Amino acid sequence: MDAKIPTLVPAQDLARDNPIRIPNESADYRAARTALLAEEIELRRHIERVAAQRRALPPGGPVTGDYRFGGEAGVIDLAGLFGRHDTLVTYSYMFGPQRARPCPMCTNLLDAWEGNAADIDQKVSLAVIARSPIDRLTAWKAERGWRDLRLFSDLTGAYFQDYLGLTPEGEEVPAINVFTRRDGVVRHFWSGEMTSPDPGQDPRGAPDPAPLWMVLDMTPEGRGADWYPSLTYST
């Protein structure tokens, strides 16, 4: 018998009964905040519904390409990136040999992931893959102060080509891919495929994997239309 799906209290009721009040708030503020809270509750529930739908995806395509990666410990294949885990998350880093410096947006995201890389590794394997040679990647890793992120060079370029790291025109794009290893078979599980932004927006995923944007989205200024983080900071 299937487990019973819990009956949820309507979001509007939860928001209405919320006892929190902020000092000196007006009645207009509280009314608007209550309406927003109902939407935030619905958003939380929608995020979980999407996550459950993602987890329920049928098996993806088996990985058949002969992908080779240069890491700090030598050459490895895709199956080797799993290590002790049966799930692998990869990030295609926009740092090809044609770039003097890596993509600032990618780097900002990876700065945040560095802080959680050791925690992520308790559950799944995480690998950052770029098209630059491994010695260039390790030099950048040292400059950035990363310790726990694992960086790999796509030695043949085939991985970037097959798993959404390049446009048909050969331009680098960031890509998140998830793979599974079950009964000895490596399969693709999920990729971020949100390539077409809504009007007035840059391309983004949902939920956005970058903590930077989640924080800015909570502010009255928002993330803005034309601001991006820098690779360097003035003191």
C-alpha positions in Angstrom: 0.0 0.0 0.0 1.3 3.4 -0.9 2.2 5.7 2.0 -0.5 8.3 2.6 0.2 11.7 1.2 -0.1 14.2 4.1 -2.8 16.8 3.8 -1.2 20.2 3.9 -2.7 23.2 5.6 -3.4 25.9 2.9 -0.5 28.3 2.6 -2.9 31.3 3.1 -4.0 29.9 6.5 -0.4 29.3 7.6 0.5 32.8 6.6 -2.6 34.3 8.3 -1.8 32.5 11.6 1.8 33.4 11.6 2.5 35.1 15.0 5.7 36.9 14.0 5.5 40.7 14.1 8.4 43.1 13.5 8.8 46.2 15.7 7.1 49.4 14.4 5.7 47.7 11.3 2.5 49.2 9.8 -0.7 47.4 9.0 -0.1 47.9 5.3 3.3 46.2 5.7 1.9 43.3 7.7 -0.9 42.7 5.1 1.6 42.7 2.2 4.1 40.6 4.2 1.3 38.0 4.9 0.4 37.8 1.2 4.1 37.4 0.4 4.5 34.7 3.1 1.8 32.6 1.5 3.6 32.8 -1.8 6.9 31.9 -0.1 5.3 28.8 1.5 3.9 27.8 -1.9 7.3 28.3 -3.4 8.9 26.0 -0.8 6.3 23.4 -1.5 6.8 23.7 -5.3 10.5 23.3 -4.9 10.0 20.1 -3.0 7.5 18.8 -5.6 10.0 19.5 -8.4 12.8 17.8 -6.4 10.5 14.7 -6.0 9.7 14.7 -9.7 13.4 14.9 -10.5 14.2 12.0 -8.1 11.5 10.0 -9.8 13.1 10.3 -13.3 13.4 7.0 -15.1 16.9 5.7 -15.8 18.9 8.0 -18.1 21.0 7.0 -21.0 24.1 4.8 -20.3 27.5 6.5 -20.6 29.3 5.0 -23.5 31.9 7.6 -24.5 35.5 7.1 -23.7 36.0 10.2 -21.6 39.4 10.9 -20.1 40.2 13.5 -17.5 43.5 14.7 -16.1 43.4 15.2 -12.4 46.0 16.0 -9.7 46.6 12.3 -9.2 46.7 11.4 -12.9 44.4 10.3 -15.7 41.0 8.9 -14.9 37.8 8.0 -16.7 34.2 9.0 -15.9 33.6 6.0 -13.7 36.7 6.8 -11.8 35.3 10.2 -10.8 32.7 8.5 -8.7 35.3 7.4 -6.1 33.5 5.6 -3.3 30.1 7.0 -4.2 27.3 5.8 -6.6 26.2 9.4 -7.5 28.4 11.9 -9.3 27.8 15.6 -9.7 29.9 17.4 -12.3 30.2 21.1 -13.1 31.6 22.2 -16.5 33.8 25.2 -15.7 34.1 27.9 -18.3 37.9 28.0 -18.2 39.2 26.8 -21.6 42.7 27.3 -22.9 41.5 30.3 -24.9 40.6 32.2 -21.7 43.1 34.4 -19.9 41.1 34.1 -16.8 38.1 31.9 -15.9 34.5 32.9 -16.1 33.7 35.2 -13.0 30.2 33.8 -12.6 31.4 30.2 -12.6 34.2 31.1 -10.2 31.7 32.8 -7.8 29.6 29.7 -7.8 32.6 27.5 -7.1 33.8 29.8 -4.4 30.6 29.0 -2.6 30.7 25.3 -3.4 34.3 25.1 -2.1 32.9 25.9 1.4 30.6 22.9 1.2 32.7 20.5 -0.9 33.8 18.4 2.1 30.2 18.1 3.3 28.9 17.3 -0.2 31.6 14.5 -0.4 29.9 12.8 2.5 26.9 12.1 0.3 28.0 12.2 -3.4 31.0 12.8 -5.5 31.6 16.3 -6.9 34.0 17.0 -9.8 34.7 20.3 -11.5 35.8 19.8 -15.1 37.4 22.4 -17.4 39.1 22.4 -20.8 42.4 23.9 -19.6 45.4 21.7 -18.8 45.5 20.4 -15.3 48.6 22.4 -14.3 46.8 25.6 -15.2 43.7 24.5 -13.1 45.8 23.6 -10.1 47.6 26.9 -10.3 44.2 28.7 -10.3 43.0 26.5 -7.5 46.0 27.5 -5.4 45.5 31.2 -6.3 41.8 31.0 -5.3 42.6 29.2 -2.0 40.4 26.2 -2.8 41.3 23.1 -0.9 38.4 20.6 -1.2 37.1 21.1 -4.8 38.4 18.4 -7.2 39.4 19.9 -10.6 39.9 17.9 -13.7 40.9 18.7 -17.3 38.8 17.3 -20.1 41.7 15.8 -22.1 39.9 15.2 -25.4 37.1 17.7 -25.2 34.6 14.9 -25.8 32.9 15.3 -22.4 32.2 19.0 -22.9 30.9 18.3 -26.4 28.5 15.5 -25.3 27.3 16.8 -22.0 26.3 20.4 -22.7 29.5 22.2 -22.0 29.7 23.7 -25.5 27.2 25.3 -27.8 26.8 24.1 -31.4 29.0 27.0 -32.3 31.7 25.8 -29.9 31.2 28.5 -27.2 31.7 27.4 -23.6 28.7 27.4 -21.3 28.4 26.2 -17.7 26.7 22.9 -17.3 25.7 20.8 -14.3 25.3 17.1 -14.8 24.4 14.2 -12.5 25.4 10.6 -13.1 24.6 7.4 -11.3 26.3 4.1 -11.0 24.0 1.2 -10.4 24.9 -2.5 -10.8 28.1 -1.5 -12.5 26.3 0.6 -15.1 27.0 4.4 -15.3 24.1 6.4 -16.5 23.2 10.0 -17.0 20.6 11.1 -14.5 19.9 14.8 -14.9 21.3 18.0 -16.5 20.5 21.6 -16.1 18.7 22.4 -19.4 17.3 25.9 -18.7 19.1 27.6 -21.6 16.4 30.2 -22.5 15.9 33.0 -20.0 12.7 34.9 -19.5 12.6 38.5 -20.9 14.9 40.8 -18.9 16.7 37.9 -17.2 20.1 36.3 -17.6 20.1 32.5 -18.0 19.6 30.8 -14.6 18.5 27.6 -13.1 15.6 27.0 -10.7 16.4 26.8 -7.9 19.5 28.8 -8.6 22.6 26.9 -7.4 24.5 30.1 -6.5 24.1 31.4 -2.9 25.0 34.9 -4.1 21.8 35.3 -6.0 19.7 33.8 -3.3 21.0 36.4 -0.9 20.5 39.3 -3.3 17.0 38.2 -4.2 16.0 38.8 -0.6 17.0 42.5 -0.8 15.1 45.5 -2.1 17.7 46.1 -4.8 17.5 42.5 -6.0 20.2 41.0 -8.2 20.0 43.8 -10.7 20.1 43.6 -14.5 23.8 44.2 -15.3 25.9 43.5 -12.2 28.2 40.6 -12.0 30.8 39.6 -9.4 34.5 40.2 -10.0 37.4 37.8 -9.9 39.4 40.3 -7.7 38.4 42.6 -4.9 39.8 45.9 -3.7 40.8 46.2 -0.1 
